[in-house]
Amino acid sequence: MRRRRLIVLVIAVVAIVGASAFAVLASNRVKGTASRTAAEYFDAWRKGDVTTMARLVYQPPPDFIARHRALSEELHVQSIELAPGPLKSLGDGAAEVPFEGVRELAEFGAWPFDSTLRLGVRDRAWKVLWTPETLHPLLKDGGRLELGELETSAVEFVTTEGAKIPNDSYAEAYLDPLKPEFEEVNRGWQLVLKAPGQPDKPLLSKRPEANVERTTLSRPVQAAAARALDGVADSAIVVIRPSTGEILGLADRLEDNYSAVVDTFPPGSIFKTITAAALLKSGLGPSAEVACPGTYAIPGFRAFNNDGDVDRGLITFTEAFAHSCNTTFVEQATTRLSSKDLAETAAEWGFARPFVTGIRGTCGDVRATEDMNLFGENSIGQGQVVASPLCMAALAAAVQSGTWRSPRLLSKDQVSRVEGTPPEDAPMDEGVVTALRDMMTAVVDYGTAANLGLPEGVAGKTGTAEVGEGLEPHAWFIGYSDDDLAFCVFVRHGGSGRGTAVPIAARFLNGL
């Protein structure tokens, strides 16, 4: 009996000792594994479950959750990809997992980074040993990532083809004042690292794009116009597409703040194009015989001379136009027309029409007068007549197309927004237009613009405008070509139209 009790007692003692030993072993066992904790942390991070992430971290800082959320919000993070590498055991309850990450930023796209997740046994469990560089290595030692806006209100004008406008093309004086009309704030972004005691370090940037506005300028036309004026001071070329009124080229080297668009000058003999239109309307035909004496005096008034006092005798009206006979035009205008007729014809061809170009614009002025001497002077583009190079380019364009159109440097919608509604296109008298085309062709074929290198298919009219005692005349040449292009070349105090303006036009047209 005593032996049985002893056995029972021994068994009880063994049971108690065994239970105690099991309890001690159980209390010293580490919960979880490093790999499992790392996997759970990465999984929660991918999902944006910052609360679970914090639970897996040993003594997370009070702002752990706020810091993660703030970084994502401030950097406009849309998603994150994480690719852990193999776990490395460091012994003594320590391990680490190198990993690659890619944050997708709304403004910059994919932004990769490399970091390391460190783990250790704390309170008998595997925990993440978190530091700011776990979130991103650049956050080490108090670094901050900051996304800032960049702003610009710049506008970039481009050609009708969408190309950059050639540098130093003499169009800048017209485009620069237009910029305020098209400025609008565009935003860009810059990601910057701010570290204590260090200058800001830009990491990523996306510059704001300038507002791009398409003009009517043609890159090859503008470039050719600018090249043709190289070395020619106080000069300008205006080029228009007759079928639309678009300004294809605007190279302006006029000095003393003069403008080829808004300033007016005596046009000289290129104004004979309008006087010829008035005479054609009066019934004078292109083939009609007219006198071209070296000198002609309006009965009872002053005398007018041809250049060099050349007497050509009886010639056709077309020949008189081709050779720019002053005496013919003074005689025919003062005997067939009134000064009111001349002014009204000029008004039809643009002098009384508003120019709505997007950059303003003036055509010119010619008024009716009771003074016969002044009327004679006006008929050959002297006297009180003034015109802008833009106006005379529009005149040449109207002859080529048969329709007067207001020139414009911008799209129709933008012109209307900037300056107001353009005037309606105005079809011109077909018979007058046909005759003027033949007469301007004669100028180039055998008249004052002949044999100066102009390409085939070009028609035009030269002009030499007297501007006062001791001053060189203004040199003009207007014209058009068969390929839907009209132009005006003007050289202030440049001499003769034939000697100065026509060679510039030839350089321009042959340079296209």
Phi, psi and omega in degrees: 000315180296324179296319180297319180295323180296317179299316180298318181296317179299316180299319181295316180298315179301318181297317181295314179299317180297317180297319180295317180297317179299320180295320179295316179296318181296322183289337180266356183283136179280133180278135176072188178226162179298318183294321181292317179297317179298316180298317179296322181293313180297320180297316179294323180295317179300323182277351184077021181272080186290332179297314177296320177302315181297324180295332182272354183264141176279120180046063179299145178296156183303330182261020183304306182295314182297323182293317179297313182293321180296319180298316180296319181288316184291326179269002180056051180283125180267329179196166177221138175245138182231130180233093181291145172269190180290143178290137178246121177278130181255003181076165178054042176068036179226146179204167176210154179231107173290145180212157175251139179230155176223115173265134176266110182264137185301323185270336188239349184084212185291131178231098184281156174207160176239140178207185181223134174263117181259142183227155177201161178276120177226130181054045177057036176210147176285124182231156173281129177264089191276139169225163182305327181290349172297322180290317173196134184301335181287351180275003179295148175057038174083011179293149178231144174256129184227129178259122181237156179271143170246138183236148170212147175242018185292152174236140177243120176273137179234170181285175179297337177276354183090008181270163176295140177289133184306141178293148177051045182263007178067023174253352188301325183296340179264327183280320183300315178293343179281340189303318180301335180290339187239007181286132173214146186287122172245143186249143171234184186221152176218128176261124188235140171266124177247115181239140181304130178075006182238148174294151178303138181242109177294133180254313180224147176212146176228100186294142177293138180279139176289150174291122183263124180239126182275128174262181176269355182298135175264130183302310181295325180291315180296318180295318180293321178296316180296317180297322181294335180266352179305127180085358180250104182285155172055053186221166179203150171229130174241129183235134185230145171272110186301326185289343183231339186086001181293136175278111183273332181213140179212086179254115188234112177247021180296141183261176178058033178065019175283151183233137177287351184259319186248345181262149184242152184217157174302128185272345183062216191288348175294339177290343177299342175298319179285319177299320177297319178299319179294319180292321177298318178297330181283349178114359178282117184276158180301330183263002180296143179280135179222158180271144176226070178286163178295329180222141175220132177248128173297126184311120180083003183225199189282165179262151177235147183239152168281162175299122182075009181057032182292131177254115181257001178068214178276126178218172177283160178301322177298318179294323177297322177292316182298322181265002177056054181286107178300316186296321178299312185290323178294314181296312183293320181293317185281345178259334183256336187238162165258162177297334176292320178301317181295317180296320180293321178295318177300321179297320179297324185268018170122340186293336179248008182263142178289141174260118178240092191256340191098342178231026184067193181155149179227144176267285182177196183208133169211127187242154174292146182214151175269353182275112183294324177299316180293323177298317178298318178295318180299325185294341178246022173078020176247210177064237182262002184284132172222152180206155175267154174304323177299318180298317184284333172292322178294326176297312179298322179296323180293324176295316183296315186267340185084004181223131175277131178229143175292126178295153178210147180257349182235175176297160180301319180296316181290324176299316179297321181291318186280321192232344181117175184289126179293156176291157178294149173298145185236105175297138181261165180301121185299318181296319179294316181298315180300316180294317180297323178298315180296320183291321178289330174294322179296326178303317182279325183291312184216005184262215189289350178247014184284150171061037179239018173086014177290141180295161177295144179091005180261137175232154182187191177211131177272160176209137175231110189255116176292137185231010176132162182300128174081001180249143176292145178294162170279140179255129182230151165206123174246155179182186179207164176235169184292341186265046172058053181214131176230155188208164170222129173251130181224129175235111182291126183054040185265354182105223185269154176298317181292318186282333186243308188286319182297315177301326176295317178299320179297317177299317180298308186292322178285346179269357180288000000 
